[in-house]
Amino acid sequence: MPDPKRDVPEDAVMRYFSRDSDLVDRSDLTEADIDQCVRVMEALRGWQEAARTLSEASKRYMKLNESDMRAIRMIIRAQQQGRVVTPKDIANEVGISSASTTKLVDRLVAGGHLVRSQHPSDRRTVCIEVTESTRISAHETIGRQHARRFAAAATMPPADREAVIRFLTALSAADEPQGALA
């Protein structure tokens, strides 16, 4: 029986970016420049895929959905900075209604991820904090991943890091919704 993986020529790798898109101005680029730009886009796609895979693995490990994970990450950051988190802060971070925030907090309290406590200065408001066990779990999984990313940046020469910063900043600006997407 033929093996589909073996029947594909080695140079027939799936490409996600076209060298000849009519939307790209290549007039000032050499063939080597175009090849390198395609390699940059392929590397970026590879990193996005790895980040998606990691995010899915984190959600499975923590048994949480994306909104839950965003809320927990925000609360952990706030706690590290000595900030008090209220349900309104969670609603703003996650982009959900106050009713949905109540359900989210209830679910995470029931799951042992969050606790409610009295606000230090406003008795009408509650504070939301991450439990120690969830903080440790996030530290040992997601925190270690962030440390590996930092280490990857730290191994680069300063000039290369500056180039990456310029590229990612330009990419962020390029990804701002425009036209029909705005």
C-alpha positions, 0 to 999 in steps of 0.5 A: 500500500502506498504511503502518502507521506513518502509519495510527496516530493521533499521539496513539495512542502505546504506553503502558506504564503505566496511569493507572487501575491498581487497585493504585495509590492515586490518592485524593490525586492530581489529574489533573495529578499522575497525568499527571506520574507516568505521564510519570515512569514512561515516562521511567524506562522509556525510560532503562531501555531505553536502558541495556539497548541500551547494555549489549547494544552494549557486550557485542557490542563487547567480544565478552563475555557479561553475567558476563564484563562484570560481572567486568571492571567489578568488576576495573577498579574494584578496580584503580582502588582499589588492591585485589587481586582473587582468583577468589573475589572474582569468584565473589562479584561475579558470583554463580557457583561456583568451577568457573564462575569458573575457566572465566570467568577461563580464557576471559577470559585466552585472550581477552586481557582478563585476566592472572593474577599471583602474590598479593602476600602469599599464594603459594597464591592468584593475582591477576586483573588486567585487561589494559591493552588491555581497560582502555583499551577499557572506558575509551573506551566505557563510561567515556565513557558514564558521563561523559555520565551524570555530565554530565547530572546536573551540568547539574541544579540541586542541588535537582533532583539531591536530588529525583532522589536521593530518587526513585531511593532510594525506587524502589530500596526499592520494588523490593526483592522482596516477597511471593511474590518474596521 
